[in-house]
Amino acid sequence: MGSSAGTRPRVLLGHGGPVIAGAAQRILDAHGFEVEIGADSRGIEAALSSSSWDALVVDVALPGAPGFELTGVAREAGVKVVILVASVFRRTSYKRQPRRLYGADDYVEIHHLGDHLPNRLRAHLGLRDAEVPVETLRELLATLNERGDDHLLEQTPRSLAMLIVADLLLYNGDRITEADSIDEALAAVATDLDGARDLFERVRDQVRGDVDVRLGAADDDLIGEAFRELVAGLDRTGDVS
């Protein structure tokens, strides 16, 4: 059962970054939503099975399982609206207007969690706009902008690669799901994968200390490995198999 007249629409927010998730929760609360945060896929699945939700907002690189894999679970639980959140803040060469969203209703860039997300939730749920104090909005947008991609610097080698590739998949749903094999999908997004590898290398350069130990040796194609693993979990319709 979803929200009814006089109740706050319930939103389940899946994001592994406590600062970003907290900022998004505060802005959605100011917009009149009731929000619960799940820091990983296990927490999200538990919340979906134990309570009812009007919407799921989930990071495509959620720890445990990418957000794509939770779309079907959310639908089975009766969730009306699913919105995917891009995992990389900075501009990248592979970002474009997505044409397929793996069964989700919409997506939002991480730096637009404070402004676009509330409006898109309201539009999809058929709700009227809400007035939010300007200072509240400014404060939370500043938090999101300051935080930016700091979470990239906190990742293990594999999790960083998975995070970047999950972001890439969000913007390439049509190319990925129209491919007949993983190798064909690799060929379809070869240029974008090079952009993902460039981002991985830039993050390596930003991390202080022994980057080869923390983020993998330069010869490791962690991006390619992450791509194969994530694409193997997708069926040909854009939904998770």
C-alpha positions as CSV (number, residue, x, y, z in Angstrom):
1,M,0.0,0.0,0.0
2,G,1.4,3.4,-0.9
3,S,0.7,6.9,0.5
4,S,-2.8,8.2,0.8
5,A,-4.3,11.7,1.3
6,G,-2.7,13.4,4.3
7,T,0.3,11.1,4.5
8,R,3.8,11.7,3.4
9,P,5.0,9.7,0.3
10,R,7.5,7.1,1.4
11,V,10.8,7.0,-0.4
12,L,13.5,4.4,0.1
13,L,16.9,5.8,-0.7
14,G,19.8,3.5,-1.6
15,H,23.2,5.1,-1.4
16,G,26.5,4.0,0.2
17,G,27.7,7.5,0.9
18,P,26.5,8.8,4.2
19,V,27.1,12.5,3.5
20,I,25.4,12.4,0.1
21,A,22.5,10.2,1.4
22,G,22.0,12.5,4.4
23,A,21.9,15.6,2.3
24,A,19.4,14.0,-0.1
25,Q,17.3,12.8,2.8
26,R,17.1,16.3,4.3
27,I,16.0,17.9,1.0
28,L,13.4,15.3,0.4
29,D,12.1,15.7,4.0
30,A,11.8,19.4,3.3
31,H,9.8,18.6,0.3
32,G,7.3,16.5,2.3
33,F,8.7,13.0,1.7
34,E,9.3,10.4,4.4
35,V,12.7,8.9,3.6
36,E,14.6,5.9,4.9
37,I,18.2,5.2,3.8
38,G,19.7,1.9,2.9
39,A,23.5,1.8,2.6
40,D,23.8,-1.4,0.6
41,S,21.7,-3.8,-1.5
42,R,21.0,-6.1,1.5
43,G,19.5,-3.2,3.5
44,I,17.4,-2.1,0.5
45,E,16.0,-5.6,-0.1
46,A,15.2,-6.0,3.6
47,A,13.4,-2.7,3.6
48,L,11.4,-3.6,0.5
49,S,10.3,-6.9,2.0
50,S,9.3,-5.5,5.4
51,S,7.4,-2.3,4.5
52,S,5.6,-0.5,1.6
53,W,7.2,2.3,-0.4
54,D,6.0,4.8,-3.0
55,A,9.4,5.2,-4.6
56,L,12.9,3.8,-4.7
57,V,15.8,6.1,-5.4
58,V,19.0,4.0,-5.8
59,D,22.6,4.6,-6.7
60,V,23.6,2.6,-9.8
61,A,26.8,1.6,-7.9
62,L,25.1,0.7,-4.6
63,P,27.4,-1.5,-2.5
64,G,26.4,-5.2,-2.7
65,A,24.6,-5.0,-6.1
66,P,24.2,-2.3,-8.7
67,G,20.9,-0.3,-8.6
68,F,19.9,-1.9,-11.9
69,E,19.4,-5.2,-10.1
70,L,17.0,-3.8,-7.6
71,T,14.5,-2.4,-10.1
72,G,12.7,-5.8,-10.5
73,V,12.7,-6.4,-6.8
74,A,11.1,-3.0,-6.2
75,R,8.4,-3.7,-8.8
76,E,7.6,-7.0,-7.2
77,A,7.3,-5.2,-3.8
78,G,4.7,-2.8,-5.3
79,V,7.0,0.3,-5.6
80,K,5.4,2.8,-8.0
81,V,8.5,4.8,-9.0
82,V,12.1,3.8,-9.4
83,I,14.7,6.5,-10.1
84,L,18.4,5.6,-10.7
85,V,21.2,7.9,-9.4
86,A,24.4,8.4,-11.4
87,S,27.4,7.5,-9.3
88,V,30.0,9.9,-10.7
89,F,29.8,13.6,-10.0
90,R,32.3,15.0,-12.5
91,R,31.9,15.3,-16.2
92,T,33.0,12.3,-18.2
93,S,33.3,11.6,-21.9
94,Y,30.7,8.8,-21.8
95,K,27.8,10.8,-20.3
96,R,24.9,11.4,-22.6
97,Q,21.1,11.3,-22.5
98,P,20.2,7.7,-21.5
99,R,17.7,6.0,-23.9
100,R,17.0,2.9,-21.7
101,L,16.9,2.7,-17.9
102,Y,16.9,-1.0,-17.2
103,G,13.2,-0.9,-16.1
104,A,13.5,2.3,-14.0
105,D,11.2,5.3,-14.6
106,D,13.9,8.0,-14.5
107,Y,17.4,8.9,-13.5
108,V,19.1,11.9,-11.9
109,E,22.7,13.1,-11.8
110,I,24.3,13.0,-8.4
111,H,24.7,16.8,-8.3
112,H,21.0,17.3,-9.0
113,L,19.8,15.3,-6.0
114,G,18.8,18.5,-4.3
115,D,16.8,20.1,-7.1
116,H,15.8,17.7,-9.9
117,L,15.1,14.6,-7.7
118,P,12.3,16.1,-5.6
119,N,10.6,17.5,-8.7
120,R,10.9,14.2,-10.6
121,L,9.5,12.2,-7.7
122,R,6.6,14.6,-7.5
123,A,5.9,14.4,-11.2
124,H,6.0,10.6,-11.3
125,L,3.8,10.3,-8.2
126,G,1.3,12.9,-9.4
127,L,2.0,15.3,-6.6
128,R,1.8,19.1,-6.5
129,D,5.0,21.2,-6.1
130,A,6.1,22.1,-2.6
131,E,7.7,25.3,-1.3
132,V,11.2,24.7,0.2
133,P,13.1,27.4,2.1
134,V,15.8,28.9,-0.2
135,E,18.5,28.7,2.5
136,T,17.7,25.0,3.1
137,L,18.1,24.3,-0.6
138,R,21.3,26.3,-0.9
139,E,22.9,24.6,2.1
140,L,22.2,21.1,0.8
141,L,23.3,21.9,-2.7
142,A,26.5,23.3,-1.3
143,T,27.0,20.0,0.6
144,L,26.5,17.9,-2.5
145,N,28.9,20.1,-4.6
146,E,31.6,20.2,-1.9
147,R,31.4,16.4,-1.5
148,G,31.5,15.8,-5.2
149,D,33.5,12.7,-6.1
150,D,35.3,12.4,-2.8
151,H,33.8,8.9,-2.5
152,L,35.8,7.8,-5.5
153,L,39.0,8.3,-3.5
154,E,37.8,6.0,-0.8
155,Q,37.2,2.9,-2.9
156,T,39.1,-0.4,-3.2
157,P,40.4,-1.2,-6.7
158,R,37.5,-3.4,-7.6
159,S,34.8,-1.2,-6.1
160,L,36.2,1.8,-7.8
161,A,36.1,0.0,-11.2
162,M,32.6,-1.3,-10.5
163,L,31.4,2.2,-9.5
164,I,32.7,3.8,-12.7
165,V,31.4,1.1,-14.9
166,A,27.9,1.1,-13.3
167,D,27.8,4.9,-14.1
168,L,28.8,4.1,-17.7
169,L,26.1,1.5,-18.0
170,L,23.5,4.0,-17.0
171,Y,24.3,6.2,-20.0
172,N,24.6,3.3,-22.4
173,G,21.5,1.2,-21.8
174,D,20.5,1.1,-25.4
175,R,23.9,0.0,-26.7
176,I,24.3,-2.6,-23.9
177,T,20.9,-4.2,-24.1
178,E,20.8,-4.4,-27.9
179,A,24.1,-6.3,-28.0
180,D,23.8,-10.1,-28.5
181,S,26.9,-10.9,-26.4
182,I,29.3,-9.4,-23.9
183,D,31.9,-9.1,-26.6
184,E,29.5,-7.2,-28.8
185,A,28.6,-4.9,-25.9
186,L,32.3,-4.3,-25.4
187,A,32.8,-3.3,-29.0
188,A,29.7,-1.1,-28.9
189,V,31.0,1.0,-26.0
190,A,34.8,0.7,-26.6
191,T,35.4,4.4,-26.8
192,D,33.4,5.0,-23.6
193,L,35.3,2.3,-21.8
194,D,38.5,4.1,-22.7
195,G,37.0,7.2,-21.1
196,A,36.2,5.1,-18.0
197,R,39.8,3.9,-17.9
198,D,41.0,7.5,-18.1
199,L,38.8,8.4,-15.1
200,F,40.2,5.4,-13.2
201,E,43.7,6.6,-13.9
202,R,42.9,10.2,-12.9
203,V,41.5,9.0,-9.5
204,R,44.7,6.9,-9.1
205,D,46.8,10.0,-9.5
206,Q,44.7,11.8,-6.9
207,V,45.1,9.2,-4.2
208,R,48.1,9.8,-1.9
209,G,50.4,7.0,-0.9
210,D,51.1,3.8,-2.7
211,V,48.5,4.0,-5.4
212,D,49.7,0.8,-7.1
213,V,48.9,-1.1,-4.0
214,R,45.6,0.6,-3.3
215,L,44.1,0.9,-6.8
216,G,45.8,-1.9,-8.7
217,A,48.7,-2.1,-11.0
218,A,48.6,-0.1,-14.2
219,D,48.5,-3.3,-16.3
220,D,45.3,-4.5,-14.6
221,D,42.2,-3.9,-16.7
222,L,39.8,-3.6,-13.8
223,I,37.4,-1.5,-15.9
224,G,37.1,-4.3,-18.5
225,E,36.6,-6.9,-15.8
226,A,33.9,-4.9,-14.1
227,F,32.2,-4.3,-17.4
228,R,32.0,-8.0,-18.1
229,E,30.8,-8.8,-14.7
230,L,28.0,-6.2,-14.6
231,V,26.8,-6.8,-18.2
232,A,26.6,-10.6,-17.5
233,G,23.8,-9.8,-15.1
234,L,21.7,-8.0,-17.6
235,D,19.2,-9.5,-20.0
236,R,18.5,-8.2,-23.5
237,T,15.5,-6.1,-22.6
238,G,17.4,-3.7,-20.3
239,D,16.1,-5.4,-17.2
240,V,18.2,-7.5,-14.9
241,S,18.0,-11.2,-15.5
